[in-house]
Amino acid sequence: MSKKQTLVTMALPYANGDVHLGNLLEAIQTDIFVRVLRANEETCHFVSGSDAHGTPIMLNAQKQGIGPEELITKARASQEQDFAGFSINFDHFHTTHSEKNNYYACDIYNKLQAKGDISQRAIMQAFDPEKNMFLPDRFIKGECPRCHAADQYGDNCEVCGATYSPAELINPVSALTGVTPINKESEHYFFELGHYEAFLKEWTATDAVQPQMQNKLSEWFDAGLKAWDISRDAPYFGFTIPGTTDKYFYVWMDAPIGYMASFAEYCEKNTDINFDDFWREGASHELYHFIGKDIMYFHNLFWPAMLKGAGYRTPTAIYCHGFLTLDGQKMSKSRGTFIKAKTYLEHLNPEYLRYYLASKLNAGVSDIDLCWDDFTNKVNADLVGKVINIASRCANFISKRFDGKLASKLENETLFEQGVNAGDTILTFFKERNYHLAVQAIMRYADSVNQYIDANKPWELIKDPNNLEKVHLVCTQALNCFKLLMTYLKPIIPTIAQGAEDFLQCEPLTFINRNKALLDTTINRYQPLVTRVCPTKVETMQEQAKQEAAEAATPTLTGPLADFPLKEEISFDDFAKLDLRIVTIVHAEAVEGADKLIKVIVDMGGIEKQVFAGIKKAFSPEELIGKQTVMVANLAPRKMRFGLSEGMLLVASGKETLWLISPQEGAEPGTPVK
């Protein structure tokens, strides 16, 4: 039997938006886990992909005037670029809109159907009569039937966490048009989840599911497992259900299957890796899913039941994490706390975020708060002040006084051994996903090393030529301890660690080779590996996020709105001051010496007024006589060189022409316009 290997997946980001800091919490957590296993010389494969199906993608593509395929192709490329910017090291990142995913979705469906786990029945479903389409759950909003929170989606409440059907929503409206949906009958396909209740009760009670999630899942078992609707009606962007032409797999049916499909494509490119060794029932290799707690039901109930029913293996474990809050609040575009990966990368080092999140991540499902002041202080104090500072304090002595060559022995072998031995505990913390404990242990060792340097004060010793050997030994000791620290931090800050390896001219740092001291070897001249966080850059990033959110909320204007932007807002009281009256033009003549003006005399119900109107490019004087229009009657008279203008006609202005604002036929001159 081959040596045990591990397949790790990250939840598939939806291809309908940009990667943001919330996505990066999970991506960083998963990537660190993978890097830790590899640093311990364990074989680990890491796949994910872009979740590419569903109504939102179809509608967004229509809005942009492109096909869904073009939209998801661009989204996938953008997501890969964003993740790469944060050193998320996928072996394969694909899309659920692939032949492989279609194959495995149909394969699982057909096997479940053959076992009698698929049923059909007509259901009443919300239908938008204006949009002429059935509404997905997320496109219906209303009042939660449990806690009565307003403006909740049709499938679950973001306030109390309840799940329900759209039919249970109170006062529902279409999120597309705002109209009240009507009920319309449609034939749907269901996965009989209740057939797997005994299996799921047993499976969810194992170490495959976190204790906190086990408690939450018990609520579902207490209520009784219901059949799961796995179909959606046309129009829909996705895979058609076998044997149908207008029914599609619900996005959550084929999304987790994307893990299998992405790995299958990876196996095709790496023929020494066998797909069945990871996915067949009873497979010996390990499978871990990292997900957010908001999708735990799909992964801890529907997904293992589907796999079990179709004859595939179930996950070794499913690791849920909490949400990311910023400065104690839920991410919000209006507050500038909804920050995209791209925006962050324009201003700050990605390794800052990797380190800060690692210092807070644990094996639980509690929310993680990113406090920007704490972020700045922690990165500057710990990463820069405690760790990187060791190299910057000692490297120059080696370069300047000893030609860059380290001493042939350690000055304090006990201190080095303490660091080596700490690696076992740190590795355990990492594997248990208690990254915060690993970081704390690393920083405790960094404190010990800094205390050693402060006690020996090489900057003082160097002043006496008799102390050169001591300086050589102390700095060699410190840099070897720095090497240990960078070994343990490498899964968290891989780019900085690569810089440390180049500086030390050592082999790649791993947990396995950590006990090898660098002695009697040459190092490169030290170059800063990372600089301190600049608070003004954090502020600039936040301001940019606010601006991006404001721009995204502003619709793209075309035609007159684009050519003539809206003016500054006025109050109702300002508008009420205008006295608009219907008038009849009784006389009109060109104004000599004026290119744009026509002098008109208007009848305002027995009162005649003279107005100079700049409408010559669109009208001749003759065609104006007898026409009715609207005039601002209480505009203060304006003395012009051609005479007194006693009002203003209302005219619509385009780029090339003008249109006279006219009342309906039969309006009497002098009638107020309200």
C-alpha positions in Angstrom: 0.0 0.0 0.0 1.3 3.4 -0.9 2.2 6.0 1.7 -0.9 7.9 2.9 -1.6 11.2 1.1 -3.9 14.0 1.6 -6.3 15.9 -0.6 -7.4 19.3 0.7 -10.1 21.5 -0.9 -11.3 25.0 -0.2 -14.9 26.1 -0.8 -15.4 27.3 -4.4 -15.7 31.1 -4.6 -18.8 32.2 -6.6 -17.9 33.5 -10.1 -20.2 36.5 -9.8 -18.0 38.9 -7.8 -14.5 39.8 -6.8 -12.4 38.0 -4.2 -12.6 39.9 -1.0 -11.1 39.6 2.5 -13.8 37.2 3.6 -12.8 34.8 0.9 -9.1 35.2 1.9 -9.8 34.1 5.5 -10.6 30.7 4.2 -8.0 30.6 1.5 -5.2 31.6 3.9 -6.4 29.1 6.5 -6.4 26.3 4.0 -3.2 27.2 2.3 -1.3 27.3 5.6 -2.6 23.8 6.4 -1.4 22.5 3.1 2.0 24.2 3.5 2.4 22.7 7.0 1.8 19.2 5.7 4.3 19.7 2.9 6.8 21.3 5.3 6.6 18.0 7.2 7.3 16.2 4.0 3.8 14.8 3.7 2.3 14.4 0.2 -0.6 16.8 -0.1 -2.8 18.0 -3.0 -4.7 21.2 -3.0 -7.6 21.9 -5.4 -10.4 24.3 -5.7 -12.2 26.2 -8.5 -14.8 28.7 -9.4 -18.5 28.1 -8.6 -19.9 29.0 -12.0 -23.6 28.1 -12.1 -26.9 29.7 -11.1 -29.4 32.4 -11.9 -27.3 35.3 -10.5 -24.6 34.5 -13.1 -27.1 34.2 -15.9 -28.7 37.6 -15.0 -25.3 39.4 -14.5 -24.2 38.2 -17.9 -27.4 39.5 -19.5 -26.9 42.8 -17.7 -23.3 43.1 -19.2 -24.5 42.0 -22.6 -22.2 38.9 -22.7 -22.7 35.2 -22.4 -22.4 33.4 -19.1 -19.4 31.5 -20.3 -17.5 34.7 -21.0 -18.4 36.1 -17.6 -17.2 33.0 -15.7 -14.0 32.7 -17.8 -13.1 36.3 -16.8 -14.1 35.7 -13.2 -12.0 32.6 -12.9 -8.9 34.3 -14.3 -9.5 37.2 -11.9 -9.9 34.9 -8.9 -6.8 33.0 -9.7 -4.8 36.2 -10.0 -6.1 37.5 -6.7 -5.4 34.3 -4.8 -1.9 34.1 -6.4 -1.3 37.6 -5.0 -1.7 36.2 -1.5 0.5 33.1 -2.3 -2.5 30.7 -2.2 -0.7 27.7 -3.8 -3.4 25.6 -5.6 -2.3 22.6 -7.5 -5.3 23.0 -9.7 -8.0 25.7 -9.8 -10.8 25.0 -12.3 -14.5 25.7 -12.8 -17.7 23.8 -12.1 -18.7 24.6 -15.7 -16.6 21.8 -17.1 -17.1 18.4 -18.8 -15.7 16.6 -15.8 -18.1 18.2 -13.5 -21.1 17.5 -15.8 -19.9 13.8 -15.9 -19.7 13.4 -12.1 -22.9 15.3 -11.5 -24.8 13.0 -13.9 -23.0 9.9 -12.6 -24.0 10.7 -9.0 -27.6 11.6 -10.0 -28.0 8.4 -12.1 -26.7 6.2 -9.2 -29.0 7.9 -6.7 -32.0 7.5 -9.1 -31.2 3.8 -9.6 -31.3 3.3 -5.9 -34.7 5.1 -5.6 -33.3 8.2 -3.9 -34.7 10.6 -6.5 -38.3 11.5 -6.6 -40.5 13.8 -8.7 -43.5 15.9 -7.8 -45.2 19.1 -8.7 -44.6 22.0 -6.4 -45.9 25.6 -6.2 -43.1 28.0 -6.8 -42.6 31.7 -6.7 -42.9 33.3 -10.2 -42.1 36.8 -11.2 -44.8 37.9 -13.6 -42.8 40.9 -14.8 -39.6 39.0 -15.4 -41.5 35.9 -16.6 -39.3 33.5 -14.7 -39.4 31.3 -11.6 -37.4 32.9 -8.8 -34.5 31.2 -7.0 -34.6 31.4 -3.3 -32.0 34.1 -3.1 -34.1 36.3 -5.4 -37.0 36.5 -3.0 -36.8 38.7 0.0 -39.1 39.2 2.9 -39.6 38.8 6.7 -38.1 35.8 8.4 -40.8 33.4 9.6 -38.8 32.6 12.8 -37.3 35.8 14.2 -39.3 38.3 11.9 -36.1 40.1 10.7 -36.9 42.1 7.6 -35.2 41.9 4.2 -34.1 38.3 4.5 -33.5 35.9 1.6 -35.9 33.2 0.6 -33.8 30.3 1.9 -32.2 31.3 5.1 -32.1 34.2 7.6 -28.8 36.0 8.2 -30.0 37.2 11.6 -31.1 34.0 13.4 -29.6 31.4 11.0 -33.0 29.7 10.3 -33.5 27.8 7.1 -36.9 27.6 5.4 -38.6 27.5 2.1 -39.6 30.7 0.2 -43.3 29.9 0.8 -42.7 30.4 4.5 -41.3 33.9 4.0 -43.6 36.7 5.2 -44.6 39.5 2.7 -42.2 38.2 0.0 -41.2 40.4 -2.9 -39.1 39.7 -6.0 -35.5 41.0 -5.6 -35.5 41.6 -9.4 -38.6 43.8 -9.9 -40.0 44.4 -6.4 -43.4 42.9 -7.3 -45.1 40.3 -5.2 -44.4 36.9 -6.7 -47.3 34.7 -7.8 -47.4 30.9 -7.1 -47.1 28.7 -10.2 -46.9 25.0 -10.4 -43.7 23.2 -11.7 -42.4 19.6 -11.8 -39.3 19.2 -9.6 -36.8 16.6 -8.7 -35.8 15.7 -5.1 -33.1 13.9 -3.4 -34.6 11.9 -0.6 -32.2 12.9 2.2 -34.3 11.1 4.8 -33.2 7.7 3.3 -29.7 8.5 4.8 -30.8 9.7 8.2 -29.3 6.8 10.1 -26.1 7.0 8.3 -25.8 10.8 8.8 -26.6 10.6 12.5 -23.7 8.1 12.8 -21.3 10.0 10.5 -21.9 13.5 12.0 -21.1 12.1 15.4 -17.6 11.2 14.4 -14.4 13.4 14.3 -15.4 14.2 10.7 -17.5 17.0 12.1 -16.6 19.6 14.6 -18.4 19.5 18.0 -20.0 22.9 17.5 -21.4 21.8 14.1 -22.6 18.5 15.6 -24.8 20.5 18.0 -26.1 22.6 15.2 -26.9 19.6 13.0 -28.9 18.0 15.8 -31.6 20.7 15.1 -32.1 19.2 11.6 -32.4 15.7 12.9 -34.9 16.8 15.6 -37.0 18.4 12.9 -36.7 15.4 10.6 -34.7 15.4 7.3 -36.8 16.5 4.4 -36.3 15.8 0.7 -34.0 18.2 -1.0 -35.1 20.0 -4.1 -32.1 19.6 -6.6 -33.8 21.0 -9.7 -34.4 24.4 -11.1 -36.5 25.6 -14.0 -35.4 27.3 -17.2 -34.0 29.8 -17.8 -31.0 28.8 -15.8 -27.3 28.5 -16.3 -26.1 25.1 -15.4 -26.3 21.4 -16.4 -29.5 19.8 -17.6 -30.8 16.9 -15.5 -30.4 13.6 -17.5 -33.7 12.7 -19.3 -34.9 16.3 -19.3 -34.6 19.4 -21.6 -35.7 22.2 -19.4 -34.7 21.1 -15.8 -31.3 22.0 -14.4 -29.3 20.8 -11.5 -29.5 23.3 -8.6 -26.1 25.0 -8.2 -25.7 23.4 -4.8 -26.1 20.0 -6.3 -23.1 20.3 -8.7 -21.0 22.8 -6.7 -19.4 20.3 -4.2 -19.0 17.8 -7.0 -16.6 20.5 -8.4 -14.0 19.2 -5.8 -14.1 15.8 -7.5 -14.0 17.3 -11.0 -11.1 19.6 -10.3 -9.1 16.8 -8.8 -10.0 14.5 -11.7 -8.6 17.1 -14.1 -5.5 17.5 -11.9 -5.0 13.7 -12.1 -5.2 13.8 -15.9 -2.3 16.2 -15.9 -0.4 14.1 -13.3 -0.8 10.5 -14.3 1.1 9.2 -11.3 -1.9 10.3 -9.1 -4.9 7.9 -9.1 -8.3 9.5 -8.7 -9.9 6.4 -7.2 -7.3 6.2 -4.4 -8.9 9.4 -3.1 -12.5 9.1 -4.0 -13.6 5.4 -4.2 -15.5 4.0 -1.2 -13.0 2.9 1.4 -10.2 5.0 -0.1 -7.2 5.0 2.3 -6.0 8.5 1.5 -7.4 11.5 3.5 -9.8 14.1 2.3 -10.4 17.5 4.0 -12.8 20.2 3.1 -12.3 23.8 4.4 -15.6 25.8 4.4 -17.4 28.7 6.0 -20.1 28.0 8.6 -22.8 29.5 6.3 -22.6 26.4 4.0 -22.1 23.7 6.7 -25.6 22.2 6.0 -24.8 21.4 2.4 -21.4 20.0 3.3 -22.3 18.1 6.4 -25.6 16.6 5.4 -26.4 16.7 1.6 -22.8 16.2 0.4 -21.9 13.1 2.5 -25.3 11.6 1.8 -24.9 12.0 -2.0 -21.4 10.5 -1.8 -22.6 7.6 0.3 -25.5 6.9 -2.0 -23.4 7.0 -5.2 -20.7 4.7 -3.8 -18.0 7.3 -3.2 -16.0 7.9 0.0 -17.0 10.5 2.5 -14.7 13.2 3.7 -12.1 12.5 6.5 -13.2 15.8 8.0 -15.0 19.0 7.2 -13.5 22.0 8.8 -15.8 25.0 9.3 -14.6 28.5 10.2 -16.4 31.6 11.3 -17.0 34.8 9.4 -14.5 37.7 9.1 -15.6 41.0 10.7 -13.7 44.2 10.3 -13.3 46.4 13.3 -16.0 44.5 15.0 -18.6 44.9 12.3 -19.9 42.8 9.5 -18.3 43.6 6.2 -20.1 46.5 4.6 -19.6 48.3 1.3 -21.1 51.6 2.5 -18.7 51.7 5.5 -15.7 50.8 3.3 -15.2 47.5 5.2 -16.0 45.4 2.1 -12.4 45.3 0.8 -11.5 43.4 -2.3 -8.3 41.4 -2.6 -7.1 43.7 -5.5 -7.7 46.8 -3.4 -5.7 45.4 -0.5 -2.8 44.4 -2.8 -2.5 48.0 -4.1 -1.6 49.2 -0.7 -0.3 46.5 1.7 2.0 43.5 1.7 -0.2 40.3 1.5 2.1 38.6 4.1 0.8 41.1 6.7 -2.7 39.7 6.3 -1.5 36.1 6.2 0.3 36.6 9.5 -2.4 38.6 11.2 -5.2 36.1 10.4 -2.9 33.2 11.4 -2.4 34.8 14.8 -6.2 34.7 15.3 -7.3 31.5 13.6 -8.3 28.5 15.6 -10.1 25.1 15.3 -13.5 26.6 16.2 -16.2 28.4 14.3 -16.1 31.7 16.1 -16.0 34.8 13.9 -12.5 36.4 13.4 -12.2 40.1 13.8 -9.7 42.1 11.7 -9.1 45.3 13.7 -6.9 47.5 11.7 -5.2 49.2 14.6 -4.4 45.8 16.1 -3.3 44.6 12.7 -0.8 47.4 12.4 0.5 46.9 16.0 0.8 43.1 15.8 2.6 43.0 12.5 5.0 45.8 13.5 5.6 44.5 17.0 5.8 40.7 16.3 6.7 40.0 12.7 9.0 43.0 12.2 10.1 43.9 15.7 10.6 40.4 17.2 11.5 38.2 14.2 12.9 40.1 11.3 14.7 42.4 13.6 16.9 39.4 14.7 18.4 39.2 11.2 18.7 42.9 10.8 20.5 43.3 14.1 23.1 40.6 13.6 23.6 40.1 9.9 25.7 43.2 9.3 28.3 42.1 11.9 28.8 38.9 9.9 29.0 40.6 6.6 31.3 43.5 7.6 33.7 41.7 10.1 33.7 38.1 9.0 33.3 38.3 5.2 29.7 36.9 5.5 30.9 33.6 7.0 29.2 32.1 10.0 31.1 30.6 12.9 31.9 26.9 13.0 30.0 26.3 16.2 27.0 27.5 18.2 27.6 29.7 21.3 24.5 28.4 23.1 23.4 25.0 21.8 20.7 24.8 24.5 18.9 27.8 23.1 19.0 26.2 19.6 17.8 22.9 20.9 14.9 24.6 22.7 13.8 26.0 19.4 14.2 22.6 17.6 12.2 20.8 20.3 9.4 23.5 20.1 8.8 22.5 16.5 6.9 19.3 17.6 4.4 21.3 19.6 4.1 24.0 16.9 3.5 21.3 14.2 0.8 19.8 16.4 -0.9 23.2 16.8 -0.8 23.8 13.1 -2.2 20.4 12.2 -5.0 20.9 14.7 -5.7 24.3 13.0 -5.0 26.2 16.2 -2.7 28.6 14.3 -3.0 31.2 17.0 -1.3 28.8 19.5 1.4 28.1 16.9 2.0 31.8 16.5 2.1 32.3 20.2 4.7 29.5 20.6 6.8 31.0 17.8 6.7 34.4 19.4 7.7 33.1 22.8 10.8 31.6 21.2 11.5 34.9 19.4 11.3 36.6 22.8 14.0 34.2 24.1 16.3 34.8 21.2 15.9 38.6 21.5 16.7 38.3 25.3 19.8 36.3 24.3 20.9 39.1 21.9 20.2 41.8 24.4 22.1 40.0 27.1 25.2 39.7 24.9 25.0 43.1 23.2 27.1 42.4 20.1 27.0 46.1 19.3 28.9 46.8 22.5 31.2 43.8 22.2 32.4 44.8 18.8 34.0 47.9 20.2 36.8 45.8 21.8 38.9 43.8 19.2 39.4 41.1 21.8 35.7 40.3 21.6 35.5 39.5 17.9 35.2 35.8 18.3 32.4 36.3 20.8 30.6 38.6 18.4 31.0 36.0 15.7 29.5 33.3 17.9 26.6 35.4 19.2 25.6 36.5 15.8 25.9 33.0 14.3 23.7 31.8 17.2 21.1 34.4 16.6 20.9 33.8 12.9 20.5 30.0 13.4 17.7 30.8 15.8 16.2 33.1 13.2 16.4 30.2 10.7 14.3 28.2 13.1 11.7 30.9 13.5 11.5 31.3 9.7 11.0 27.5 9.4 8.0 27.7 11.6 6.6 30.9 10.0 7.2 29.7 6.4 3.7 28.2 6.0 2.3 31.6 7.1 4.6 34.0 5.3 6.1 32.0 2.4 7.4 34.9 0.4 9.3 36.4 3.3 10.6 32.9 4.2 11.9 32.6 0.6 13.7 35.8 1.1 15.2 34.5 4.3 16.4 31.3 2.6 18.1 33.4 -0.1 19.7 35.6 2.5 20.9 32.6 4.6 21.8 30.6 1.4 20.3 27.5 2.9 18.2 24.6 1.6 14.4 25.0 1.7 13.3 25.2 5.3 11.2 22.3 6.5 10.2 20.8 9.9 12.2 17.8 9.0 15.6 19.6 8.4 15.1 22.2 11.1 17.7 20.6 13.4 20.5 21.3 10.9 22.5 24.3 12.1 24.1 26.7 9.6 27.8 26.6 10.6 30.9 27.6 8.7 28.8 28.7 5.7 28.5 32.0 3.9 25.4 34.1 3.9 24.4 37.0 1.7 24.4 40.6 2.7 21.2 41.3 4.5 18.5 43.2 2.6 15.2 44.2 4.4 12.8 41.3 4.2 9.7 43.3 5.1 9.0 46.8 6.2 6.7 48.1 9.0 3.0 48.6 8.3 2.3 52.3 7.5 -1.0 53.3 9.1 -1.7 55.9 6.3 -1.6 53.1 3.8 -4.3 51.3 5.7 -6.4 54.5 5.8 -5.9 55.0 2.0 -7.0 51.5 1.3 -10.1 52.0 3.4 -11.0 55.2 1.5 -10.5 53.5 -1.8 -12.8 50.7 -0.7 -15.5 53.2 0.2 -15.0 54.9 -3.2 -15.2 51.6 -5.1 -18.4 50.7 -3.2 -20.0 54.1 -4.0 -19.1 53.7 -7.7 -20.5 50.1 -7.8 -23.7 51.4 -6.2 -24.1 54.1 -8.9 -25.7 52.7 -12.1 -23.9 53.1 -15.4 -25.7 56.0 -17.1 -26.4 56.2 -20.8 -28.1 58.8 -23.1 -29.2 62.1 -21.5 -28.2 61.1 -18.0 -24.7 60.5 -19.2 -24.5 63.6 -21.3 -26.2 65.9 -18.7 -25.5 64.6 -15.1 -28.0 65.3 -12.4 -27.5 68.5 -10.5 -27.1 69.0 -6.8 -30.1 67.8 -4.7 -32.7 70.4 -3.6 -35.3 70.3 -0.9 -39.0 70.1 -1.5 -39.3 73.6 -0.1 -36.9 74.8 -2.8 -39.0 73.2 -5.5 -42.3 74.5 -4.0 -41.1 78.1 -4.6 -41.4 77.6 -8.4 -44.6 78.8 -9.9 -45.1 76.8 -13.1 -47.9 77.9 -15.5 -49.3 76.8 -18.8 -48.9 79.5 -21.5 -49.7 80.0 -25.1 -47.1 81.6 -27.4 -49.0 84.4 -29.3 -46.0 86.0 -31.0 -42.4 85.0 -31.8 -39.6 86.7 -33.7 -35.8 86.4 -34.2 -33.6 88.6 -32.1 -31.2 90.6 -34.3 -27.6 90.1 -33.2 -28.3 87.0 -31.2 -27.5 83.5 -32.6 -29.6 81.5 -30.1 -32.4 83.8 -28.9 -36.0 84.1 -30.0 -38.3 86.7 -28.4 -41.7 85.3 -27.6 -44.8 86.9 -26.2 -46.9 84.4 -24.1 -50.4 84.6 -22.9 -50.7 83.4 -19.3 -54.5 83.6 -19.0 -55.1 87.3 -19.7 -51.6 88.4 -18.8 -48.9 88.7 -21.5 -45.2 88.4 -20.7 -42.1 88.7 -22.8 -39.5 86.0 -22.7 -36.1 85.7 -24.5 -35.6 81.9 -25.0 -32.4 80.3 -26.3 -34.2 77.9 -28.6 -33.4 79.1 -32.1 -31.4 76.0 -33.1 -34.5 73.9 -32.9 -37.4 76.2 -33.8 -38.2 78.9 -36.2 -40.3 81.8 -34.9 -43.2 80.9 -37.2 -43.7 77.4 -36.0 -43.8 78.5 -32.3 -46.9 80.7 -32.7 -49.9 79.0 -31.2 -48.0 76.4 -29.4 -48.6 75.8 -25.7 -45.8 75.2 -23.2 -44.9 75.6 -19.5 -43.2 78.7 -18.1 -41.6 79.5 -14.7 -43.9 82.5 -14.0 -42.3 83.8 -10.8 -38.7 84.1 -12.1 -37.4 87.6 -11.3 -37.3 89.7 -14.5 -33.9 89.8 -16.1 -32.7 92.8 -18.0 -30.9 91.9 -21.2 -29.3 94.1 -23.9 -32.2 93.0 -26.1 -34.9 93.9 -23.6 -36.6 92.6 -20.4 -37.1 88.8 -20.1 -40.0 88.1 -17.7 -39.9 84.3 -17.3 -38.4 81.1 -18.6 -39.9 78.4 -20.9 -39.4 74.8 -20.0 -37.5 72.9 -22.7 -35.9 69.5 -22.8 -32.3 69.7 -24.0 -30.5 67.0 -25.9 -27.1 66.9 -27.5 -28.3 67.9 -30.9 -31.8 69.4 -30.4 -34.5 70.8 -28.1 -38.0 69.7 -27.2 -40.7 72.1 -26.0 -42.5 70.9 -22.9 -46.2 70.9 -23.8 -49.3 70.2 -21.9 -52.1 67.9 -23.1 -54.6 69.4 -25.6 -57.2 71.6 -24.0 -55.2 73.1 -21.1 -56.0 76.7 -20.3 -53.3 79.4 -20.2 -52.5 80.4 -16.7 -53.3 76.9 -15.2 -50.7 76.0 -12.5 -48.6 73.0 -13.0 -48.2 70.8 -9.9 
